[in-house]
Amino acid sequence: MPIRIAVPKETVAGERRVAMVPDVAEKFTKAGVQIIMQRNAGDSSYFPDSDYDDIALVADAAEVYAQADVVLKVQPPTIDEIKLLPEGCIVISFMQPHREPDRIKALRDRNITALAMELVPRISRAQSMDALSSQASIAGYKGALMAADHAAQFFPMLTTAAGTIRPAKVLIIGAGVSGLQAIATVRRLGAMVEAYDVRKVTKEQVQSLGAKFLELNVDAASDGGYARELTEAEKHHERDMLANHVSAATAVITTAAIPGRVSPRLISTAMVERMRPGAVIIDLASEGGGNCELTKAGETVNHNGVIIHGPLNVPSMLPVHASEMYSRNLYNLLQIMIADGELKPDWEDEVLAGSTLTRAGKIMHEPTRKVVEGEQP
Amino acid sequence: MPIRIAVPKETVAGERRVAMVPDVAEKFTKAGVQIIMQRNAGDSSYFPDSDYDDIALVADAAEVYAQADVVLKVQPPTIDEIKLLPEGCIVISFMQPHREPDRIKALRDRNITALAMELVPRISRAQSMDALSSQASIAGYKGALMAADHAAQFFPMLTTAAGTIRPAKVLIIGAGVSGLQAIATVRRLGAMVEAYDVRKVTKEQVQSLGAKFLELNVDAASDGGYARELTEAEKHHERDMLANHVSAATAVITTAAIPGRVSPRLISTAMVERMRPGAVIIDLASEGGGNCELTKAGETVNHNGVIIHGPLNVPSMLPVHASEMYSRNLYNLLQIMIADGELKPDWEDEVLAGSTLTRAGKIMHEPTRKVVEGEQP
């Protein structure tokens, strides 16, 4: 029997990605894996069914799941979807392991082996499976475009017959994967960029992209590339330092997001009120409540002429490449679980052990780590 | 008596520019000119009244106009506004000289001297007054951002742990001022760019920006940098050549706009239907009906997954810099009309003679030129 991988159509509103793109499907089928995909699963990421060769297309979700050995998804399976999963199968997707404990219990109770893409360890061997990074990179690029698009002025310097236009000043807070990609993109567009991160280790990366690194007399770098939480005194100092840079900026892009935790409030209402009308804040941390006090998740707020944009599910706005990168991450993760055409996962493997949320009727992961994302505490 | 320049608030819906920015107002007042401005005229371009020093602020439009020697506007004065203008005054703005003859007659009948920014001759002495160019440059930049923002994929190449993302292919049609700025901006974002213009003289400019120039065995360059109209056979040949490049593009930006005339239809429905779902067309010529057969002015059309965006008044979307550049153009034009603190225009001057729409009870400009914009016939 070949391994059967099922790929349903995503059901969460606004989710435009698909867990399997045609290129990756082809790699699997060439390796003898059977792909069962729900009809139109790739439509909203512009991969029509006709782009997939040699796979089984099924209309009904229940049928897609019915005989699956492995289910690949983008969004966590809902309670209803979990009921459709064959007992004992493996499901791999984002799992939001810090939210909705009922979902995790439901996975456990059906004896599902659930791997959470958020939990893939950030070690070099697993880089090619790191979906948090691949999707954060897309969010950073898109965040930079949003800033340019919402701004009332040019980003690049422009020399014209009627005089010179000065380049915009853009401040980027958080120099993790998305922050660095935002810096690179804003620099490409020709703006002057300042960037800030509590982890001094990011200084060199920021500078190598042509941005100025804002210094705080604190270093909060911590274990495994993550940042520790700042003390109250340090936070106060941080806000004081940022206030002047925020008020001078044409655009601010904030990326201090921590999956499963409330985002740190780095920009207060008072700071926004010192910005010029026409300035823009793109809050890429809005999913966790936002880095700006005025952010409303999924909305665009106009506060005295300052635009505060709080987009949700940003990677989904570039569904072609977000799906491409995500499905490659899944493919690479599955490679360490397959040998001789059969599923032979070694659950002691560091990557698999770290990623496992539920297995053998047990919850394997407890949300004990205080900080799980490399952006900011 | 000092020269009195009046600047009303724009009344056309969606017009966010203002004809006088604080920097330019300061230059005028330092030269002894009196500025009378309508309250909140700069608000929608983020220049609050408090940014202007030493000017008279007046609430009512009629009062603004009442004692003006010169009126500066962005959009053409409406018939109602013309009634408010003091007889014999000078008004300078965009005039859409090919549209609404009633407006032009009304200007004549009130003995207004109307200068049309569209008619400023494209000679080197008048480059700093060339508002068509300054605003086209802004439209080209914004058009490139729109293309990147509507696209379902990355523009730059991206090398990641999970593999490489190929750069997007962008086709830009028309290599006038806006087309060249679009090329430059899309190149900055890292996409591969092809560009096409009927005027072979643009080839070198296109290539110097790092784009590939598409060749047609026709050269339609004509007098004064403008292009002649193509023959039917040439048009057929042009569409055949373009069809393959359009179908392979991630994004197409069209800039073949001709003020006062219907835009040439360069992209047919059949061509759109050969594009991949998720591809984007930004039609910067939508004001004149569009370069794409499916364009709807001011709307976004989804045709089998291809997005066709037909934005109107694009410069107004970047009101800060559009106003800044436009008001500098006006300032430079006024410089040749002012001597010793007095209005002393020499109406025989090539620039003034060329720009004059009505004067001394006569219509001075007849729309005889077949092609008035440098983009495409």
Interface residues (C-beta under 8 A of the other chain):
Chain A: S45 Y46 P48 Q127 S128 M129 D130 S133 S134 S137 I138 Y141 L145 M146 A148 D149 A151 A152 Q153 F154 P156 L158 T160 A161 A162 G163 I165 T185 R188 L189 G190 R276 P277 G278 G305 L318 P319 V320 H321 E324 M325 R328 N329 N332
Chain B: S45 Y46 P48 Q127 S128 M129 D130 S133 S134 S137 I138 Y141 L145 M146 A148 D149 A151 A152 Q153 F154 P156 L158 T160 A161 A162 G163 I165 T185 R188 L189 G190 R276 P277 G278 G305 L318 P319 V320 H321 E324 M325 R328 N329 N332
